[in-house]
Amino acid sequence: MAVHTLLALADAEILPGVYFAAEKDKLQSLVARADEPFRVFVGHAGWGGGQLEGELEQGAWLTMPATADDIFYNDTDLWEKVTKNIGKSVLQSMLNIKEVPDDPSVN
């Protein structure tokens, strides 16, 4: 399966301008193109019935809305970038502030 930006190869739209494909011919067409970003995924993770929902309710997962920029980010520091954004979001909501600087030590 893959996420990509080509409407013509879409099985479903998952975000505005970001599409999902799992059909073999669409995936073959997608990987044959080098001019558009895509991510291919193989494998799976599994949870028992209701397990993920329970973990989300317990706060075991920190989440934030997905963005096309994050999905197709092409550098090795994606994890750091996303967790920093989650941390900012948590601070903003907990402290009811509008802006958290990238580096609070320079504040």
N, C-alpha and C positions, 0 to 999 in steps of 0.2 A: 504494500500500500504506500501511497505517497501524498504529500501536500505540495501544492504548486500554485502558480498564478495564471494558468491558461484555461479560460472558460471553455474552450472547445474540447478540452480533455477532462472535464469535470464530471464526477458522479454526484457530487454535492458541494455546495458552498458552505464553508465552516466559519468564515469571517468575511467581511466585505473584501472582495478581490483575492481571497485565499480559498483554494478548492481542494477536495479530497478525490483521489482516484484509487480504484482497486482492480478494475478490469484489465486483463492482460494486455490487450492491444493499446489501451490508453497509456499504460505504464511503459510499454515498449516505445511508443511515440515520444513520451515525455523524456526518457533517458537518452533518446537519440538527439535531442535538442540541447545545445550548449548555451543558448542565448537567454534562457529564462531560469529563474531560481526554482529549485525544488528540493525536497527532503524525502528520502525513501526510508521506510521503516520495515523491519523484519522481526518477527517474534511477537511475544505478548507478555503481559503481566496479568495475573488473575487474582481476584478476591472472591471470597464466599458471599452468598446472598446478603446484602445489607452491610457488609463489612466496610466498604469504602465510605458509604454514607455515614456510618457510625464514627469512623475515623475523622471525617470532615466535621461532624458535630462536636467531637471531643477537642477539636483544634489541633489534631496531629499533623495537619497539612497547612502550610502557608500558601495561599493562592493569590493570583491577581489575574485580571483579564489578559488574554493573549493578544499580541499585536503581530502584524506581518513583519515588522522590523525585527522582533525577537525570533520569530520562526525562521527567518532567512538570514539571521545574523551570521556572518562568516568569519569569526575570529575565535581564538581559543579561550577567551575570558567570558563566554556567555553565562556560565553559572554565576560568576562574580557579579556581572552586570544585572542579571535578573534578581538575585538575592538582595542586592543593594536597593533595587527598586521596590521589592517587597518590604524591606526594612523601612524605607522612606514612607511607604503607604501606611504601615503599622504605626510609625511615630506620628504621622500627620493625624491619623484618626484618634489615637490615644491622647495626644496632647492638644488636639483641636487647633493645629497651626496650618498655615497655608503653604509654607515653603520650608523644605529641609535642604540645606546646602549639600553639595556632593561631598565636601570634606568639612565636617562640623568643627574640626580643630582650627580652621582658619576664620571662624566666626568671631 
